[in-house]
Amino acid sequence: MKKYRTLVLNAGYQPISLFPEIHSIPAEDAVTRLCNETCHIVAEYDSYIKTPNHIIKWPAVIARNRFDLGDLKTILSAETLYYRDHGMCAYCGKTLTLTSKRVNSVTMDHIFPKSKGGLATWDNIVASCPMCNHTKSNELPVGKWKPKHVAYTPSYWELLKERKKFPIKIHHNSWLDFIGPWESEVRLVNNEKI
C-alpha cells in the first residue's frame, strides 16, 4: 500500500508550518482527525480507502475546524535561524545546510555568550557554521566575532518570505494552492519537478 501524506492547514487555510519542511501527517492520522471532527477535508488523492460500510478517497489536504493562535508563532530553532539568516554563517558567510551530516550544518550561536549571561533569544542568537561556533567559544561580539547582520525577532510572515527562497518538496499537486507562489524549486516527493 502506498503511504500517503496529508497537508494540514489552520482554520485560515494556511499551512501549519513550512519550517524546515512543509508540515504533513500520515493520511491515516488525517482520517482519524476527520472522524473526530477536529478537521475537514479540503483536497483528496485519487486513491480510495475501502471499509465494510464506506469507500472514501485518501485526504491530500485537511484544515483545522478551529483557529489556534499558536499556528503563526515563530519558534527559535536552528531551522528558523537558517531562514532568518539567509542560510549563511553570521561570521564567515559560508553557505549552511540543514542536515547534521555535513561540515557546514547550521548551529545556533549566542552573540553574547551564555557563559557571560547571554540569553537564548532571537536578538542574541545567530546561525553559525560549526567551525565558527567552536572557534568563537565564549568570545564577546567584537572584531571578527561581530555578526555580519543584526539579529532580530522575525515575524511568521518574514520567515515565510525567506523560506520561499529555498527548495521544498510536496506530496500532492493540490498543496501548491496553499503554499502560495514559491521562488525556488518545488518537487513532488517522487522527485518530479513541478
Secondary structure by P-SEA (a helix, b strand, c coil): cbbbbbbbbcccccccccccccccccaaaaaaaaaaccccccccccbbbbccccccccccbbbbcccccccccccccaaaaaaaaccccccccccccccccccccbbbbcccccccccccccccbbbbcaaaaaaaccccccccccccbbbbbccaaaaaaaaaabbbbbcccccccccccccccccccccccc
